[in-house]
Amino acid sequence: MNFIEVLKSKKYYFFLLFVCVAACFGTLIYAPIFDFADEFFPKRWSMMNALENGFWPFWSPYRSMGIPAHADPQSSVFYLPFWILALVGHYNPYFWGAEFIFHVYVAGCGFFCLSHLFSKNDRICFVAACCYMLSGVFTGNTQHYSWIIAMAWLPWIFHFFFSVFANPTIKNSIGLSFSLSLLFTGGYSGFAFILFYFFIAYAAVRFVKLIRQKDFASIKPLLCQLGLSVGLFVLMALPSLISFAETTKYVTRGDTLTFEQATAVAFVPKALLTLFFPWMSGYDRGWMPLDISMRSIFIGVLTVYFFIIGLAQKKNTNALIMLVFGIICLLLSFGNQLPVYRLAYKLPFIGMLRFQTIFRCFFMLSMLIFAIMGMEAFVSDFNKNRKSFLLFLTAAGLMYIIVFVANAIHIDTEAIKQRDNSFHWALQSAIYIAILAASAWLLLKKRENSFKYLSILIVADIILSSWLCLASTGYQKKFTNKQFCQVLASEPKEFPVPEGVTSCEEIQRGKDYHTLWQNLGCLTKKIEWISRDPFKLKNHEELIEKYIEEEKTLSLPSAIIVPSEVVYSAESMLFSTDTVYTSQAENANHYSTPANCAITAFGPGKIEISTETEESRPIVVAQMYYPGWEATLDDSIPLEISVMNKAMMTVYAPQGNHTIRMTYNRTDCKIAFIIECLTVLLSLFFVGYKQIKTFSYL
């Protein structure tokens, strides 16, 4: 069956998946919170604004006195859907909800296709897809946009990877490279690191099996298609790979973390209870010492039963590898609570992961694979599994009754009004008692046809859980996107010349952004001396080291410094608009003649400076140095850019009146991005042409 026929025959289920995703409609109404509001929204707002004004969105001038946005793995600068979105118009708060819904739907469609490798029953595949796209991992990590993107393309990657080994064709190779490139260019890099080791282990097992079977005829075409996938992936992710290669030298996140840092945010055994109590991942903040976004692995209460009986089914190679992979990921997710992670920490890339909870995403995916196998077994042999299902319902029902009673005795009128933790525990237990009772009734009443109705309960459960959890982990109802748009309407759409260097705290005092607290300079077009961002330049860290030690705020009334004196200092020190410091002793100098300099134009990666000096002297700009910056004098004479204050870009203005232009020119990234686009277009054209040609012969 070709792709067009698949779309036609399965369109009913793809439509139902969209209907289920539409249950998250609240994301289009209410404003985002937490990390999305503080990090991802300002970044995307800034990059989209740069495109609107004719700038490549490679340089972000407002975060931490200037950051190369393309080198930030979570910026999505080279993520093609971002560029498609740029064609729609000005980025606004409603877009975050639309993007979330889009990626959740992509995840559901991908898992539906992946599920068909383990079951041919469309209803089972649909239920599994709903459980994946509305799982606790998605609702919990809503604020982490790069995680949502990665998890959206994850099932597509597994689908095409398994398909290449089963049927090594060019179309499957293109599908693998395309989906993997989308994850790498738009998603959190940690997912790609983990997939790298899975690919190696899986390929080793499959090739050893082929060699032992002496099936050498299958090895050559398989190697060719895998080689094609690697080559296409490199071309499709080329600009991101170039930018990533620079991080180890210039970015703090490019270094391996200490073991203590690498295990600071690990999954905890207590969080396994989210399999049965999904709401508590977002509502009971004192429930466990773990961020609310990292707690949940909920996939549906009834789905847990199908996962358990799925483990007892006969396993093919794919299922067996996924089981081992899932168990290893679960063990690794516990970080330093188990000795396993200390061994994995020594592997390349693994020591760069800040959150061990990322491994729970792969464990959850593995659970759903076996839940599919369990559903298949349940449907095909109802009588064999009927008693075990009743036993599961009884045990789970007793647990919920105990939890309900234990919390109901603490509920009064005030608790209901305040909706405290006891209220949520009791309400959640009551709902699941009803679901389990309905399941038992269907099991006894409908018998062999019970799964048809149980599937409705499973989907209803996962939608309800998603809807309620998102109200805690994704948005808040106190501030709507309409109000958010009204607040942002007063901000400059172009790029005014900055008056100085400030902080997000100062910006917040001047205007209440409600759900936004960090990186506000991206919105107000003001340079922040330090931003809340996991992506940090090493030289910027050195610059602010003294200020952090002495708990002082860097405050400059101007974004340009024409110092009276350059002093020598090998260590970080405080500075002012009259004095800067250098680690090059020969550059230390005192200037007694007057000078007038001012920034006359400013934008992302473009600075124009007017100078009037009686002697050659340094001009220091409140922007960090990074390879790619170039400077010219009067549009013709190249100027060397040096560094002062550990990190700030400096040019020497010659005597007289001149115009200095500084530009961030990354021709390599521009060419690489063009190669990425052309490779994707040609690959998709080839697949489309083959599909149409195949369909025409039918």
KABELGI-V324542 format. One record per helix or strand. SS is the DSSP state (alpha for helix, beta for strand). FROM is the first residue (numbers start at 1). LEN is the number of residues. If there is no record, write none. Layout:
BEGIN
SS&FROM&LEN + SS&FROM&LEN
END
This chain:
BEGIN
alpha&3&22 + alpha&26&4 + beta&30&3 + alpha&34&19 + beta&59&2 + alpha&63&3 + beta&67&2 + alpha&69&3 + alpha&80&7 + alpha&93&23 + alpha&122&12 + alpha&136&5 + alpha&145&22 + alpha&170&17 + alpha&189&24 + alpha&217&20 + alpha&238&13 + beta&251&1 + alpha&252&3 + alpha&259&4 + beta&265&1 + alpha&269&7 + alpha&278&4 + alpha&292&3 + alpha&301&10 + alpha&317&17 + alpha&335&3 + alpha&340&5 + alpha&350&3 + beta&355&1 + alpha&356&25 + alpha&382&27 + alpha&413&6 + alpha&421&25 + alpha&447&27 + beta&475&6 + alpha&481&8 + beta&501&2 + alpha&504&7 + alpha&521&4 + beta&527&2 + beta&537&1 + alpha&538&12 + beta&556&1 + beta&560&2 + beta&565&4 + beta&579&4 + alpha&585&3 + beta&589&2 + beta&595&9 + beta&606&8 + beta&617&8 + beta&629&5 + beta&637&3 + beta&642&3 + beta&648&6 + beta&656&9 + alpha&667&31
END
